[in-house]
Every structure is written in C-alpha cells, then in structure tokens.
Amino acid sequence: MAANSHSSLWEDASYNKHEVAFAVLVAMLVMLAILWYRRSNSSMGKGTYTPRLPPGPKGLPVVGYLPFLGPNLHHEFDKIAKQYGPIFKLYLGSKLHIVVNSAELAKVVTGEHDESFANREPHIVGLAASYGANDVAWQNNNSNRRNLRKVLVHEVLSNKNLEASHAYRKSEVRKTIKNVHDMVGTAVDINEVSFSTVLNILTRIVWGNGFVDGSKYTDLAEGLNLSDIRKVVLGIVEIAGGLNLSDFFPMLARFDLQGLEQRIKSQMKQFDHIFQTTIEERINPKSKRSEESKQEGRKDFLQILLELKDQNTTSSINMTQLKALVVDIFLASTDATSAIVEWTMTEILRNPKVMEKVQDELAEVVGLNNIVEESHLPKLKYLDAVFKETFRFHSPLPFLLPRTPNKSCTVGGYTVPKGVTVFLNVWAIHRDPEYWDNPSKFIPERFLNNKASEKWDYSGTNSAYLPFGSGRRRCPGITLGEKMMMHILASLMHSFDWCLPKGEELDLSVKFGIAMKKKMPLVVIPSPRLRDSSLYM
Ligand code: HEM
C-alpha cells in the first residue's frame, strides 16, 4: 500500500514535471511564433516595435510599378486602392511612394502629423524653377519658408492688396470679353482664353500698370514687352508639367535624358533676365519708371516685395526669395485657375439644367443690361455651388502637391518612413460614398444647403473635401484664385450663350500637367447674350 502510495506520488510528481515541461515548451513556441510574426511583419529598430510598411503592388525590379501606370494616374490609383485599401505603397523607379486614399487618413496626415508632412522634396524641374527651393511651394518647412509664406499671405495677398488690385482684374476680364466678342460665331478655346486672362491679370498685379501702346508694359524695362513674359511663363508651365524620368531614377539624373533640366534652366535664365532688368530700372532712382511709380503712389506686388527686401525686420526677404516667390505665383495660379474654369464650363454645358440655373442667377443678380463686376460675385450662390461641385469632380491638383515627411510616422497602422513621397489622393476622397451621396453624379445643389456649405468650404478643415489642400501647406492663393475663376467664368456665361461646334461631343478625358486638364480642349462657339452691344466695347 505504502509502496503503492509512494509510486503513485512519484508518478504524480513525474506527471507534474511533464506537465510543466510541456507548458514551458508551449509558451516558448508561442513566444517564438509571436517573435517570428513580428519580425516578418515589421522592421525592428532600436528595440522598439515599428509597424510594417503599407501593402501595395509589387512591380518589376529596377523600374518598380512605373511601366504599369498609364496616363490616367487617378484611375490606376483607384484600382490599386480598391485592392490594397486606404493607404498603399508602390515603387516608381527606385523611389518609394505612398498614396493615402481616405478622408480619415488624410486627416491624420494634415492634422496629427502635419508638422512632419509639411515638408516637400522638390523634383528636378521644381528645384530649378524655384531658384534652388528658395520659394514657398518647394522648400522644406524651415523658418525661411515659413517667413516667406507669411510675406505672401499677409503682405502680398492681404485683403487690402487684393482690393487694391481689383482694377487690374476688372480691366483684363473686360478685355477678354471684348476679344471673345470679336470671335462671335467662331470656335473659342476656353482654356486658352482663361489661361491668358489669368496670366495678364497676374502680370499686371505683379508688375504694375498695363499697356501704353497695345502690347508694351510701362513697368517693364526698356526693350521688353508682354509677349516676352508670356512666352517664358508658358514655357516654364509646360516643362514643369512634364514627367521627368530623372526624378524616379536619381542615378540617371546627371544624364538629363529628356533634356528637361536643361530646358527649364534656359527658361529660368530668360525669366531672370526680364526680372533683373525690370527690378534694376525700378530701383534706380534716376529711371523714368521709378519716378512714375512714385508719382502714381500705387504698390504692385513687385513694389511690396522690394520694400520688404529693404526692411530690416523679420519679414525682410532677399532678392533670390523675391524672384522665387514671383515664379511660384505664376506657376501656382495660371494652370490651376484656367483648368477649373474649363472644367466648370464643361460641366455646365453637359448639364442643361445647370446652365439654365447659372444664367438665370446671372440675369437676376447682374442683369442683362450690365456686366459682371467683382461686387456681384459673393451673390452668385448657385455658381459658387457649381464651382464647388466641379472641384469635387475634377480637382485640378487631384493628389495635391507631394509631401515628404521629415520623420517616420504611423498612419492607419502602417509606417510612412521619413523621406518618401506621399500623395494625398483627393480624387478618390472626393468620390468616397461614405461622405458623398451619389458621388458619380454632378449635383451642385449638394453645396447649397446652408449647413452643407458651412461644412464644405475651401479651408481644408473637412478632410473629405480638399481641393486646395490642408494644413501648413494649404494653398495660400484661395481668395485670389476664387476671385479670378468666378469673375472670368461668370463674365463668359453672362455675356454669351455657348454651343458646341456641329457634330462635336463633350469629352471628359484628362491630361496631367501642373494641373489636371481636359485632354481635348473645350472649344465652343459664343453668341452675344447682352442687350446692349456697347457692353462688349
Ligand atoms: C483655382 C486655383 C487654384 C487651385 C485649385 C490651387 C490649388 C492648390 C493646391 C491643391 C495646393 C497644394 C496644397 C497642399 O499641398 O496641401 C496649392 C499650393 C499652392 N498654391 Fe494654389 N491653387 C490655386 C490658385 C493659386 C493662386 C492664385 C496662388 C497665388 C497667387 C497660389 C499659390 C500657391 C502656392 C504658393 C502653393 C504652395 C503652398 C505651400 O507649399 O505652402 N495658388 N494650391
């Protein structure tokens, strides 16, 4: 019995020993499995756990996903997002890109992590066009950039200065309406018309008073005229809108295979010459131009910037920054503003009911015996809703300007490493059924409801609607852009009836440049709408 009981105790103890050993073994296996899982799903750095990179399509060695991206980048990204979710990665050439596709994650990028994501890495053409990233748009978010942005927002684009430049906008829009009137019955390219109106407005806002004899600017240095500036700005916009392989394969950059770097440098040299000679004449106390400026007592952007250059305050800027800021103003405004005017007119022509409402509102607010003035614009609530809906549908910058975080951040449970290129996919966010009823339908009325219009403005506070971006890098030109696009389109729609040339159909395919534009330009035929023909003079 005793032996029995002893042996049973021993047996019990040995059983317990086995149990403990087995439990330890299981625990070790579980720990190993966890470690293996973590290791295979993450990178371990300095003993801290870092989430893995977002998922994404594999692509090919060396070229990455580049060969699979067609011209419709927004559709390609949409397809990938459907497969991989609200944040995905892809290699374009040798560079890692991350695309953020949901309002929720866009809010994380431009809110919680805004400081880190407020940085950019300029591409090669951008670098040359910004005097080596001495501007607002391409420079990292350092104190120089913040100061320059402050100058742009609070000095150059202040309400007071925008008000003071009202006459330039008025006279340039009038000139456009007169030019279009001269083309009544023939085909008019709307992008061309709005691009040159914006360019003329900006040239005058920046350089000052306009023509003395048709094409010559009094404010330009001797021997220079408007077409010189137009040609150079057009050249810069065209080159800056192209895709440069050197950006995706930095090792090949020194060969400049497409010649884009060389072309942009040559355009910038011309721009610099125009600028330098004009500035020298302006600041030379003996020059006729300098004397005229003093007598007129007015301040164009150039004057404002030159005065800031001479100040010894925190707002003072140097000559390189001054020039870089002017290039920013031209590049950022012309393509985006003319693109949205063209898209909005396209949607109006595609939707006869919208056309009717727009013209009825103009007849009521402006009157057919009158021309559109800037003072009418805040009263054109329906047209405002049409623009907002067009921005939702055809945002000229569908991925904003790329951001490059200056430290690694976690977004949506994934690591976005320092130094990668990040696109905020506004195109997809603006079509997300979670935020938009019938997202594929053009319904301006969705912006008319009072509550909705408060919610969906251009400020970027609602991350489901970001046509001008959000956070520290939000577009600083919203007010000027809005004034120009509303004034130009309202005037075109009020002064003329429009129809497509016989047999033509509206086409919505796109072309990427600085802004996303219509691939086939909108070409339409005007007929006069105003009762009094002297209103076209
Ligand atoms: C309808 C016309 C316009 C549209 C749709 C537009 C849109 C945008 C967008 C989406 C961005 C990038 C924002 C981001 O990354 O979060 C941007 C940046 C910028 N825009 Fe505009 N913009 C327009 C007009 C203008 C005008 C008229 C000016 C100046 C006079 C301007 C100056 C700039 C500058 C300097 C930046 C860079 C800001 C920075 O990096 O801090 N834009 N714009």
Residues whose N, C-alpha, C, O or C-beta is under 5 A from the ligand:
A	BS01	HEM	V136 A137 D328 I329 A332 S333 A336 T337 I340 P396 L397 L400 L401 P467 F468 G469 S470 R472 R473 R474 C475 P476 G477 L480 G481
